[in-house]
Amino acid sequence: MSDLSHFKGVAVSAPNLTDITDEQTSSHTEHIIKTDLNKLAGYFKESFLKTYQTYPNETDTSELYALYPREFLSACDAKIKELSNFLGFNPKHRSITITLKDESGQVQAVATRRLRDEAGKIIDGKKWIRAQGSINSFIATKFKGDDEAVFIAEGLGEIGIFELLKSDYVAFQNAGEMAKFEFSDQAERITSALKGKIVYCFVDNDEAEQRGADSLYPIIGQVAKELYEVKFKDKPKGYDLRDLITELSHTHAGEIMKDNLKPIKQRGKAGERLLDAIANEIDRVKVRI
């Protein structure tokens, strides 16, 4: 995570500073000018890491499993090193964080899943709060180049799902940014990468998400080989891809746990069956442009 020192404006732990008197101002300013800027960046990086620790922390796995069920992680054969590429942990709020990086590896946004008050109680309505300096309009992407299929979704939790599935994806931080896609400075690069691809757009069961997706289709439909809107069968309002993953993980929990108790060479394909079930539950409706 050496690139974190480049993350501008992020909220960091308060440094231990002493008051400066008027008499000290001149000499203090001169001292700052002579300070090694690389060393100063190191201080900020250290302070950042105290606030957003590399995840996972063994004592806080419940937060990880609340976001991504352990059955799903097992099915994806998730490794600690892979999780640390995009997951972090905010010790102040005892919550998962997700870090978004651009194609060069530079951090563009950091979001904490949920906040807690001083008593440690989760604050309602405070979900996926961005750190100061985060770019809310940044669109997370991954294009390996050899995959024919590309997934599109809205939501920070979905980014982790696609990372775990090792899929190519385009993930918006919110539905409003989906609706403004044509004005994004990333639009040209993304549409170029989608040329000739089979694109699946996962749409949460709510009106704002549908409006955002509808605004994407005329743009993406011009370059994609095929374009599908993915809906969820008979699910409640607000239901999304992560809800489906959680539901099916619980359904297959017993089978996967029994399989994991066996020696590695004797294990069956319980994880693969979970992933197949996820695919089978998706109702694909081809989008007409």
Order of alpha helices (4+ residues) and beta strands (2+ residues): alpha-alpha-beta-alpha-alpha-alpha-beta-beta-beta-beta-beta-beta-alpha-beta-alpha-alpha-beta-alpha-beta-alpha-alpha-alpha-beta
